Amino acid sequence: MKSIFSILIAVACLQNASSNSGVDSLLTKENLANNPAAFEDLIITRLGLMQCLVFAKAEEDVIDQVKRFVGKNRNRAMELLHRTETYFPLIDKIFAEYELPNELKYLTIVESSLVINAKSYAGAAGLWQLMPSTARLLNLRVDDKIDQRLDPVLSTHAAARYFKTLYGMFNDWSLVLAAYNCGENRIKRLLQSSSKKDFWSLRSNLPRQTQLFVPAFIGATYFIEYSDEHEMILDVNHIESNRLTFAKIFKEVRLKDLYKKTNITPDVFKAFNPVYKRGLIPASPKGFYISLPDSLMVEFIDYYTYRNNKNQSMSEVQTLMEFATLSDAEIISFCRPQITHPDNISIVQVNEHSIAFQFSPKSIDEIPIPPMEPSAEFKYHIVGIRESLFSISEIHQVELEDLISWNELTNPESLQVGTVLKIKAERL
């Protein structure tokens, strides 16, 4: 039987959750940390009130998944929360085009932790952890030169169409999630052989990884919805300084030449654009996407526009730069209607065009949730306004001397806003 004390703490915390009061903060940090029963009661109460795409059943696996997101590695959770500010606006915009519920974006937390180049040992890759065979069915290019599973724009379009297809089959989002994990044909066969038609009733007949998949989605939903109540507060300056701008380009770009003539380094370009496996972005009438921090996108557009308008004067090229859509490139900001910084680029959000494709579901026996490969050696931080090397070292909990060494900084005092710094990643 649950103690009266733990129930009272849970109710008190819930009553104060929306106001983020000092009492709520005290209860969360002190009483709940020292009273697991109270913490669990609070989770159960919040699950009952939380708006969720699927039924948020307060059972053991769901509670364990919630604890995994909010109770174990807070530093990793904060990094994940900041990545949502980079990629969730993109997903929201694309899902709106397909009239999909935007809560589906929480699946990227489960699948890839919003790491665009995440790869599993089983071969799944990208934000949506698509297997090569599934990606090709969805008209994504996967070969030795280009892997569009690692393109956040194109892979999200593909995932959106796949979700539409699955929902047309099952008309139930929990079954859609289960089918996304273990294959639509497995779910079809299970429905045909059973009188039960909902995930929780069918769950015991599914692979263990699929049994955990929907609870993990619920845990991710809780993580986002209640991050403030768990005192995981985003740094506004960090968010603004880490915005990405996307460009859709149609002309060839040789990356070695780009690196030679701009301040864009191979490490930084590849970190934001892992889709390109060779040193070339080919010309294409359909276009290819790249993404870069604002300051570097300015350099890229300068380079790209000037190279493709060699017969024009620089003043004519600067005139071209004033337009949102260039003759050979489209600039897209998924998170801001208009970019106003840096001062020499002013770009209005443009409409994305959906990509036509035919999809016929085929048998995919199992798409597992395998262990992820170790994270990349470095992650990246874009220097924001009022940030210093010391404050950045504090954010990432690294030594100041290491930060200077990793980036070979000869004059640390002259750090500029928009500089991209390498941070040695933890091995998770």
The 8 nearest C-alpha neighbors of each residue, nearest first, counted from 0:
[[1, 2, 3, 36, 5, 6, 4, 40],
 [2, 0, 3, 5, 6, 36, 4, 40],
 [1, 3, 4, 5, 0, 6, 36, 37],
 [2, 4, 6, 5, 7, 1, 8, 0],
 [5, 3, 7, 2, 6, 8, 37, 1],
 [4, 6, 37, 8, 2, 7, 3, 36],
 [5, 7, 9, 3, 8, 4, 10, 37],
 [8, 6, 10, 4, 9, 5, 11, 3],
 [7, 9, 11, 5, 6, 10, 12, 37],
 [8, 10, 41, 6, 12, 7, 11, 40],
 [11, 9, 13, 7, 12, 8, 14, 6],
 [12, 10, 8, 14, 13, 9, 7, 15],
 [13, 11, 9, 15, 23, 10, 14, 16],
 [12, 14, 16, 10, 15, 11, 9, 41],
 [15, 13, 11, 12, 16, 10, 17, 18],
 [14, 16, 12, 13, 18, 23, 17, 20],
 [17, 15, 13, 19, 18, 14, 228, 12],
 [16, 18, 15, 19, 14, 13, 228, 20],
 [17, 19, 20, 15, 16, 14, 23, 228],
 [20, 18, 16, 17, 15, 23, 228, 21],
 [21, 19, 23, 18, 22, 15, 24, 16],
 [20, 22, 24, 23, 25, 19, 26, 15],
 [23, 21, 25, 20, 24, 26, 15, 12],
 [24, 22, 26, 20, 12, 25, 21, 15],
 [23, 25, 21, 27, 22, 26, 28, 20],
 [26, 24, 22, 28, 23, 27, 29, 21],
 [27, 25, 30, 23, 24, 29, 28, 31],
 [26, 28, 31, 24, 25, 29, 23, 30],
 [27, 29, 25, 26, 32, 24, 31, 30],
 [28, 30, 32, 26, 31, 25, 27, 33],
 [31, 29, 26, 33, 32, 34, 27, 28],
 [30, 32, 34, 27, 38, 33, 29, 37],
 [31, 33, 29, 30, 34, 28, 35, 27],
 [34, 32, 31, 30, 29, 35, 28, 37],
 [33, 35, 31, 37, 36, 32, 30, 38],
 [36, 34, 38, 37, 39, 31, 33, 32],
 [35, 37, 39, 38, 34, 5, 40, 1],
 [38, 36, 5, 40, 39, 35, 34, 9],
 [37, 39, 35, 31, 41, 36, 40, 42],
 [38, 40, 42, 36, 41, 37, 35, 43],
 [41, 39, 37, 43, 42, 38, 9, 36],
 [40, 42, 9, 44, 38, 39, 43, 45],
 [43, 41, 39, 45, 40, 44, 46, 38],
 [44, 42, 40, 46, 41, 45, 57, 39],
 [45, 43, 41, 47, 42, 46, 40, 48],
 [44, 46, 48, 42, 47, 43, 49, 41],
 [47, 45, 49, 43, 48, 44, 42, 55],
 [46, 48, 44, 45, 49, 43, 55, 57],
 [49, 47, 45, 46, 50, 44, 43, 51],
 [50, 48, 46, 47, 45, 51, 221, 55],
 [49, 51, 48, 52, 46, 55, 47, 53],
 [52, 50, 53, 49, 55, 54, 220, 217],
 [51, 53, 102, 172, 54, 50, 103, 100],
 [54, 52, 51, 173, 55, 172, 217, 213],
 [53, 55, 56, 51, 52, 173, 217, 50],
 [56, 54, 53, 46, 217, 57, 51, 47],
 [55, 57, 58, 54, 61, 46, 47, 214],
 [58, 56, 43, 61, 55, 46, 62, 59],
 [57, 59, 61, 56, 60, 62, 43, 63],
 [58, 60, 62, 61, 63, 57, 64, 56],
 [61, 59, 63, 62, 58, 214, 64, 211],
 [60, 62, 214, 64, 63, 58, 59, 57],
 [61, 63, 65, 59, 64, 60, 58, 66],
 [64, 62, 60, 66, 61, 65, 59, 67],
 [65, 63, 67, 218, 61, 66, 62, 215],
 [64, 66, 218, 62, 68, 67, 63, 69],
 [67, 65, 70, 63, 69, 68, 64, 62],
 [66, 68, 64, 65, 71, 70, 69, 63],
 [69, 67, 65, 66, 222, 70, 64, 76],
 [70, 68, 66, 67, 71, 65, 222, 73],
 [69, 71, 66, 67, 68, 72, 73, 65],
 [70, 72, 67, 73, 69, 68, 66, 76],
 [73, 71, 75, 74, 76, 70, 69, 68],
 [72, 74, 76, 75, 77, 71, 69, 70],
 [75, 73, 77, 76, 72, 78, 395, 79],
 [74, 76, 78, 73, 77, 72, 79, 80],
 [75, 77, 73, 79, 74, 78, 80, 72],
 [78, 76, 80, 74, 79, 75, 73, 81],
 [79, 77, 75, 81, 80, 76, 82, 74],
 [78, 80, 76, 82, 77, 81, 75, 112],
 [79, 81, 77, 83, 82, 78, 76, 84],
 [80, 82, 78, 83, 79, 84, 77, 233],
 [83, 81, 79, 85, 84, 80, 113, 78],
 [82, 84, 87, 80, 81, 85, 86, 79],
 [85, 83, 82, 81, 86, 87, 238, 88],
 [86, 84, 82, 83, 242, 87, 243, 88],
 [85, 87, 89, 83, 88, 84, 90, 82],
 [86, 88, 90, 83, 89, 84, 91, 85],
 [89, 87, 91, 334, 90, 86, 333, 92],
 [88, 90, 333, 86, 87, 92, 91, 93],
 [89, 91, 87, 93, 92, 88, 94, 86],
 [92, 90, 88, 94, 89, 93, 101, 87],
 [91, 93, 95, 89, 90, 94, 88, 96],
 [92, 94, 90, 96, 95, 91, 89, 156],
 [93, 95, 97, 99, 91, 96, 92, 90],
 [96, 94, 98, 92, 97, 93, 99, 91],
 [97, 95, 93, 94, 98, 92, 99, 353],
 [96, 98, 94, 95, 99, 159, 93, 160],
 [99, 97, 95, 96, 94, 100, 101, 93],
 [98, 100, 94, 97, 95, 101, 159, 163],
 [101, 99, 102, 103, 98, 94, 95, 52],
 [100, 102, 103, 91, 104, 99, 94, 95],
 [103, 101, 104, 100, 105, 52, 51, 220],
 [104, 102, 101, 105, 106, 100, 52, 99],
 [103, 105, 102, 106, 101, 107, 90, 87],
 [106, 104, 103, 107, 108, 102, 219, 220],
 [105, 107, 109, 104, 108, 103, 216, 110],
 [108, 106, 110, 105, 109, 111, 113, 126],
 [109, 107, 112, 106, 105, 110, 113, 111],
 [110, 108, 106, 107, 111, 112, 216, 215],
 [109, 111, 107, 108, 128, 127, 106, 112],
 [110, 112, 113, 126, 107, 114, 108, 117],
 [111, 113, 108, 114, 107, 109, 110, 79],
 [114, 112, 111, 126, 107, 108, 115, 82],
 [115, 113, 117, 112, 111, 116, 126, 125],
 [114, 116, 125, 126, 117, 149, 113, 151],
 [115, 117, 125, 114, 149, 273, 118, 124],
 [118, 116, 114, 125, 124, 115, 111, 119],
 [119, 117, 124, 123, 116, 372, 371, 122],
 [120, 118, 371, 121, 123, 122, 372, 369],
 [119, 121, 122, 371, 372, 369, 370, 118],
 [120, 122, 119, 123, 369, 367, 130, 118],
 [123, 121, 119, 120, 130, 124, 118, 131],
 [124, 122, 130, 128, 129, 119, 118, 121],
 [125, 123, 128, 118, 129, 117, 148, 122],
 [124, 126, 149, 115, 128, 148, 116, 117],
 [127, 125, 115, 111, 113, 107, 128, 114],
 [126, 128, 125, 129, 107, 110, 111, 158],
 [129, 127, 124, 123, 125, 126, 110, 130],
 [130, 128, 123, 124, 127, 134, 133, 131],
 [129, 131, 123, 133, 132, 122, 134, 128],
 [132, 130, 134, 133, 135, 129, 141, 123],
 [133, 131, 135, 134, 130, 136, 129, 363],
 [132, 134, 136, 130, 135, 131, 129, 137],
 [135, 133, 137, 131, 139, 136, 132, 129],
 [134, 136, 138, 139, 137, 132, 133, 131],
 [137, 135, 133, 134, 138, 132, 358, 139],
 [136, 138, 134, 135, 139, 157, 358, 133],
 [139, 137, 135, 136, 134, 140, 356, 157],
 [140, 138, 135, 134, 147, 137, 141, 148],
 [139, 141, 147, 146, 135, 142, 138, 145],
 [142, 140, 146, 145, 147, 139, 131, 135],
 [143, 141, 144, 145, 146, 140, 147, 276],
 [142, 144, 145, 276, 141, 146, 277, 275],
 [145, 143, 276, 142, 277, 275, 146, 141],
 [144, 146, 275, 142, 274, 276, 141, 143],
 [147, 145, 141, 274, 148, 140, 149, 142],
 [148, 146, 150, 149, 140, 274, 139, 141],
 [147, 149, 125, 154, 146, 150, 124, 129],
 [148, 150, 125, 274, 147, 116, 115, 146],
 [149, 151, 147, 148, 152, 153, 274, 154],
 [152, 150, 154, 153, 155, 149, 126, 115],
 [153, 151, 155, 150, 154, 156, 89, 288],
 [152, 154, 156, 155, 150, 151, 157, 147],
 [153, 155, 157, 148, 151, 156, 152, 150],
 [156, 154, 158, 157, 152, 153, 151, 159],
 [157, 155, 153, 159, 154, 158, 160, 152],
 [156, 158, 154, 155, 160, 159, 137, 153],
 [157, 159, 155, 161, 160, 156, 154, 162],
 [160, 158, 162, 156, 161, 157, 155, 163],
 [161, 159, 163, 157, 162, 158, 164, 156],
 [160, 162, 158, 164, 159, 163, 165, 157],
 [163, 161, 165, 159, 164, 160, 166, 158],
 [164, 162, 160, 166, 161, 165, 167, 159],
 [163, 165, 161, 167, 162, 166, 160, 168],
 [166, 164, 162, 168, 167, 163, 175, 161],
 [167, 165, 170, 169, 163, 168, 164, 175],
 [166, 168, 164, 165, 170, 169, 163, 162],
 [167, 169, 165, 166, 170, 164, 175, 183],
 [168, 170, 166, 171, 167, 165, 174, 175],
 [171, 169, 166, 167, 168, 172, 175, 165],
 [172, 170, 169, 174, 173, 175, 166, 197],
 [171, 173, 175, 174, 176, 53, 170, 166],
 [172, 174, 176, 175, 53, 171, 198, 177],
 [173, 175, 177, 172, 176, 171, 198, 178],
 [176, 174, 172, 178, 173, 177, 165, 166],
 [177, 175, 179, 173, 174, 178, 172, 180],
 [176, 178, 174, 180, 179, 175, 209, 181],
 [179, 177, 183, 182, 175, 181, 180, 176],
 [180, 178, 176, 177, 182, 181, 175, 183],
 [179, 181, 366, 177, 178, 182, 209, 367],
 [182, 180, 365, 366, 178, 179, 177, 364],
 [183, 181, 178, 363, 364, 365, 184, 185],
 [182, 184, 178, 186, 185, 187, 179, 181],
 [185, 183, 187, 186, 182, 362, 188, 363],
 [184, 186, 188, 187, 183, 182, 189, 364],
 [187, 185, 189, 183, 184, 188, 178, 190],
 [188, 186, 184, 190, 189, 185, 183, 191],
 [189, 187, 191, 185, 186, 190, 184, 192],
 [188, 190, 186, 192, 187, 191, 193, 185],
 [191, 189, 187, 193, 188, 192, 186, 196],
 [190, 192, 188, 189, 193, 187, 194, 186],
 [193, 191, 189, 190, 188, 194, 187, 195],
 [194, 192, 195, 190, 191, 189, 196, 201],
 [193, 195, 196, 192, 190, 191, 189, 201],
 [196, 194, 193, 197, 200, 201, 190, 198],
 [195, 197, 190, 194, 198, 201, 200, 193],
 [198, 196, 200, 199, 195, 201, 174, 173],
 [197, 199, 201, 200, 202, 174, 173, 196],
 [198, 200, 202, 201, 197, 203, 56, 173],
 [199, 201, 198, 197, 202, 195, 196, 203],
 [202, 200, 198, 199, 203, 204, 197, 195],
 [201, 203, 199, 205, 204, 198, 200, 210],
 [202, 204, 205, 201, 210, 200, 206, 199],
 [205, 203, 202, 201, 206, 189, 210, 207],
 [204, 206, 202, 203, 210, 209, 207, 201],
 [207, 205, 209, 208, 210, 204, 181, 203],
 [206, 208, 210, 209, 205, 211, 203, 212],
 [207, 209, 211, 210, 206, 212, 368, 367],
 [210, 208, 212, 211, 206, 207, 177, 180],
 [209, 211, 207, 208, 212, 202, 205, 206],
 [212, 210, 209, 208, 214, 213, 215, 207],
 [211, 213, 209, 215, 214, 210, 208, 216],
 [212, 214, 216, 215, 211, 217, 176, 173],
 [215, 213, 61, 217, 211, 216, 212, 218],
 [214, 216, 218, 212, 213, 217, 64, 211],
 [217, 215, 213, 219, 218, 214, 106, 220],
 [218, 216, 214, 220, 215, 219, 55, 221],
 [217, 219, 65, 215, 64, 221, 216, 220],
 [220, 218, 222, 216, 221, 217, 105, 215],
 [221, 219, 217, 223, 222, 218, 224, 105],
 [220, 222, 224, 218, 219, 223, 225, 217],
 [223, 221, 219, 220, 226, 225, 224, 68],
 [224, 222, 226, 220, 221, 225, 219, 80],
 [223, 225, 221, 222, 226, 220, 227, 49],
 [226, 224, 228, 227, 222, 223, 221, 229],
 [225, 227, 229, 231, 223, 228, 222, 224],
 [228, 226, 230, 229, 231, 225, 232, 19],
 [227, 229, 225, 230, 226, 16, 19, 231],
 [228, 230, 226, 227, 231, 225, 69, 27],
 [231, 229, 227, 228, 232, 226, 24, 27],
 [230, 232, 226, 227, 229, 77, 233, 228],
 [233, 231, 230, 227, 234, 226, 77, 229],
 [232, 234, 235, 231, 81, 80, 238, 77],
 [233, 235, 237, 236, 238, 232, 81, 239],
 [236, 234, 238, 237, 233, 239, 240, 232],
 [237, 235, 239, 238, 234, 240, 383, 384],
 [236, 238, 234, 240, 235, 239, 241, 383],
 [237, 239, 235, 241, 236, 240, 234, 242],
 [240, 238, 236, 241, 237, 242, 235, 383],
 [239, 241, 383, 237, 238, 242, 236, 381],
 [242, 240, 238, 239, 381, 237, 243, 292],
 [243, 241, 239, 240, 292, 85, 238, 244],
 [242, 244, 292, 291, 293, 290, 241, 245],
 [245, 243, 332, 290, 291, 293, 292, 331],
 [244, 246, 290, 331, 289, 330, 332, 243],
 [247, 245, 330, 289, 329, 288, 331, 248],
 [246, 248, 288, 329, 287, 328, 286, 330],
 [249, 247, 328, 286, 287, 250, 246, 327],
 [248, 250, 286, 283, 282, 327, 284, 328],
 [251, 249, 282, 248, 252, 327, 283, 281],
 [250, 252, 282, 281, 280, 253, 249, 279],
 [253, 251, 280, 279, 254, 250, 281, 257],
 [254, 252, 279, 256, 255, 278, 257, 280],
 [253, 255, 257, 278, 256, 279, 252, 258],
 [256, 254, 258, 257, 253, 259, 278, 265],
 [255, 257, 259, 254, 258, 253, 260, 252],
 [258, 256, 254, 255, 260, 259, 261, 253],
 [259, 257, 255, 256, 263, 261, 264, 260],
 [260, 258, 256, 257, 261, 255, 262, 263],
 [259, 261, 257, 258, 256, 262, 302, 263],
 [262, 260, 263, 258, 259, 257, 298, 302],
 [261, 263, 264, 258, 260, 298, 295, 259],
 [262, 264, 261, 258, 295, 268, 267, 265],
 [263, 265, 267, 266, 258, 262, 268, 261],
 [266, 264, 268, 267, 269, 258, 263, 254],
 [267, 265, 269, 264, 268, 270, 263, 271],
 [266, 268, 270, 264, 269, 265, 271, 263],
 [269, 267, 265, 270, 271, 266, 272, 264],
 [270, 268, 272, 273, 266, 271, 267, 265],
 [269, 271, 267, 268, 272, 273, 266, 378],
 [270, 272, 269, 268, 290, 273, 291, 267],
 [273, 271, 269, 274, 270, 268, 289, 290],
 [274, 272, 269, 275, 270, 149, 116, 271],
 [273, 275, 149, 146, 272, 145, 147, 150],
 [276, 274, 145, 273, 277, 144, 272, 146],
 [277, 275, 144, 145, 274, 273, 143, 278],
 [278, 276, 144, 279, 275, 145, 280, 143],
 [277, 279, 254, 253, 255, 276, 280, 275],
 [280, 278, 253, 277, 254, 281, 252, 275],
 [279, 281, 252, 251, 253, 282, 275, 278],
 [282, 280, 251, 279, 283, 252, 250, 249],
 [281, 283, 251, 250, 249, 280, 284, 286],
 [282, 284, 286, 249, 285, 281, 250, 287],
 [283, 285, 286, 249, 282, 250, 287, 248],
 [286, 284, 283, 287, 249, 248, 282, 354],
 [287, 285, 249, 283, 248, 284, 247, 288],
 [286, 288, 247, 248, 249, 289, 285, 283],
 [289, 287, 247, 246, 248, 245, 286, 290],
 [288, 290, 246, 245, 272, 247, 287, 291],
 [291, 289, 245, 244, 271, 243, 246, 272],
 [290, 292, 296, 243, 244, 295, 293, 271],
 [293, 291, 243, 295, 294, 296, 244, 242],
 [294, 292, 296, 295, 244, 243, 291, 297],
 [293, 295, 297, 296, 417, 292, 341, 298],
 [296, 294, 298, 297, 292, 293, 291, 299],
 [295, 297, 299, 293, 298, 291, 294, 292],
 [298, 296, 295, 300, 294, 299, 301, 293],
 [299, 297, 295, 301, 296, 300, 302, 261],
 [298, 300, 296, 302, 301, 297, 303, 295],
 [299, 301, 303, 297, 302, 298, 304, 296],
 [302, 300, 298, 299, 304, 303, 305, 297],
 [303, 301, 299, 300, 305, 304, 306, 298],
 [304, 302, 300, 306, 305, 301, 299, 307],
 [305, 303, 307, 301, 306, 302, 300, 308],
 [304, 306, 308, 302, 307, 303, 309, 301],
 [307, 305, 303, 304, 308, 309, 302, 301],
 [306, 308, 304, 305, 309, 303, 250, 327],
 [309, 307, 305, 310, 311, 306, 304, 316],
 [310, 308, 311, 306, 307, 305, 312, 304],
 [309, 311, 308, 312, 307, 305, 306, 313],
 [312, 310, 309, 308, 315, 313, 316, 305],
 [311, 313, 315, 314, 316, 310, 309, 308],
 [312, 314, 316, 315, 317, 311, 305, 318],
 [315, 313, 317, 316, 312, 318, 311, 319],
 [316, 314, 318, 312, 313, 317, 311, 319],
 [315, 317, 313, 319, 318, 314, 305, 312],
 [318, 316, 320, 314, 319, 315, 313, 321],
 [319, 317, 315, 316, 320, 321, 314, 322],
 [320, 318, 316, 317, 321, 322, 315, 325],
 [319, 321, 317, 318, 322, 316, 344, 325],
 [322, 320, 319, 318, 345, 323, 317, 344],
 [323, 321, 320, 324, 319, 325, 346, 318],
 [322, 324, 346, 347, 330, 325, 321, 329],
 [325, 323, 329, 322, 330, 328, 326, 349],
 [326, 324, 328, 327, 329, 322, 323, 319],
 [325, 327, 328, 324, 329, 319, 304, 249],
 [326, 328, 325, 249, 248, 250, 329, 304],
 [329, 327, 248, 325, 247, 326, 249, 324],
 [328, 330, 324, 247, 246, 325, 331, 248],
 [329, 331, 246, 245, 323, 324, 247, 328],
 [332, 330, 245, 348, 246, 349, 333, 244],
 [331, 333, 244, 348, 334, 335, 245, 336],
 [332, 334, 89, 88, 335, 331, 92, 348],
 [333, 335, 88, 332, 89, 336, 85, 242],
 [336, 334, 337, 332, 333, 338, 348, 347],
 [337, 335, 348, 347, 332, 334, 338, 333],
 [336, 338, 347, 335, 346, 348, 339, 345],
 [339, 337, 345, 346, 340, 335, 347, 336],
 [338, 340, 345, 342, 341, 337, 344, 346],
 [341, 339, 342, 338, 344, 293, 343, 345],
 [340, 342, 343, 344, 339, 294, 293, 297],
 [341, 343, 340, 344, 339, 345, 338, 294],
 [344, 342, 341, 345, 340, 297, 339, 320],
 [345, 343, 342, 341, 346, 297, 339, 340],
 [346, 344, 339, 338, 321, 343, 347, 337],
 [345, 347, 323, 338, 337, 344, 348, 330],
 [346, 348, 337, 323, 336, 349, 345, 338],
 [347, 349, 336, 331, 332, 337, 346, 350],
 [350, 348, 331, 347, 351, 330, 323, 329],
 [349, 351, 352, 348, 331, 353, 92, 333],
 [350, 352, 353, 349, 93, 331, 92, 96],
 [353, 351, 350, 354, 355, 96, 349, 93],
 [354, 352, 351, 355, 156, 96, 93, 97],
 [353, 355, 356, 352, 156, 153, 157, 285],
 [356, 354, 353, 357, 138, 352, 358, 156],
 [355, 357, 354, 358, 138, 137, 160, 157],
 [356, 358, 359, 355, 137, 138, 136, 160],
 [359, 357, 137, 360, 356, 136, 161, 164],
 [358, 360, 361, 357, 136, 164, 137, 161],
 [361, 359, 358, 362, 136, 183, 164, 363],
 [362, 360, 363, 359, 184, 136, 183, 133],
 [361, 363, 184, 364, 360, 182, 183, 185],
 [362, 364, 182, 365, 361, 184, 366, 183],
 [365, 363, 182, 362, 181, 185, 366, 184],
 [364, 366, 181, 182, 363, 367, 180, 185],
 [365, 367, 181, 180, 182, 368, 364, 363],
 [368, 366, 369, 365, 180, 208, 181, 121],
 [367, 369, 208, 370, 366, 110, 180, 119],
 [370, 368, 367, 119, 371, 120, 121, 123],
 [371, 369, 119, 120, 372, 368, 121, 373],
 [372, 370, 119, 369, 120, 118, 373, 117],
 [371, 373, 119, 374, 118, 120, 370, 117],
 [374, 372, 426, 371, 427, 375, 376, 425],
 [375, 373, 426, 372, 376, 427, 424, 425],
 [374, 376, 377, 373, 424, 378, 426, 423],
 [375, 377, 424, 423, 374, 378, 425, 426],
 [378, 376, 423, 424, 422, 375, 421, 379],
 [377, 379, 422, 424, 421, 423, 375, 376],
 [380, 378, 421, 420, 422, 419, 377, 381],
 [379, 381, 420, 419, 382, 421, 378, 422],
 [380, 382, 419, 417, 241, 418, 240, 383],
 [383, 381, 417, 416, 418, 380, 386, 419],
 [382, 384, 240, 416, 386, 381, 417, 385],
 [383, 385, 386, 416, 236, 382, 240, 417],
 [386, 384, 383, 387, 416, 236, 382, 390],
 [387, 385, 383, 384, 390, 382, 391, 388],
 [388, 386, 390, 389, 391, 385, 414, 382],
 [387, 389, 391, 390, 392, 399, 386, 411],
 [388, 390, 392, 387, 391, 399, 393, 386],
 [391, 389, 393, 387, 392, 388, 386, 394],
 [392, 390, 394, 388, 393, 389, 387, 395],
 [391, 393, 397, 389, 395, 390, 394, 396],
 [392, 394, 396, 390, 391, 395, 389, 397],
 [395, 393, 391, 392, 396, 390, 397, 389],
 [394, 396, 392, 393, 397, 391, 422, 74],
 [397, 395, 393, 392, 394, 398, 391, 74],
 [398, 396, 392, 395, 399, 393, 401, 402],
 [397, 399, 401, 400, 392, 402, 396, 393],
 [398, 400, 402, 401, 392, 389, 403, 397],
 [401, 399, 403, 398, 402, 404, 397, 405],
 [402, 400, 404, 398, 403, 399, 405, 397],
 [401, 403, 399, 405, 400, 404, 398, 406],
 [402, 404, 400, 408, 401, 406, 405, 407],
 [403, 405, 401, 407, 406, 402, 400, 408],
 [406, 404, 402, 403, 407, 401, 421, 422],
 [405, 407, 404, 408, 403, 421, 420, 402],
 [408, 406, 404, 405, 403, 409, 402, 410],
 [409, 407, 403, 406, 410, 411, 404, 405],
 [408, 410, 411, 407, 403, 406, 412, 404],
 [409, 411, 412, 408, 413, 414, 407, 403],
 [412, 410, 413, 408, 414, 409, 403, 388],
 [411, 413, 410, 414, 388, 387, 415, 409],
 [414, 412, 411, 410, 415, 409, 408, 387],
 [413, 415, 412, 411, 416, 418, 387, 410],
 [416, 414, 418, 417, 413, 382, 383, 384],
 [415, 417, 382, 383, 418, 384, 414, 381],
 [416, 418, 382, 381, 294, 415, 383, 419],
 [419, 417, 382, 416, 381, 415, 420, 414],
 [420, 418, 381, 380, 417, 382, 379, 421],
 [421, 419, 380, 379, 381, 418, 406, 422],
 [420, 422, 379, 378, 377, 406, 405, 423],
 [423, 421, 378, 377, 379, 424, 420, 402],
 [424, 422, 377, 376, 378, 421, 425, 405],
 [423, 425, 377, 376, 378, 422, 426, 375],
 [426, 424, 427, 423, 374, 376, 377, 375],
 [425, 427, 373, 374, 424, 376, 375, 423],
 [426, 425, 373, 374, 424, 372, 75, 371]]
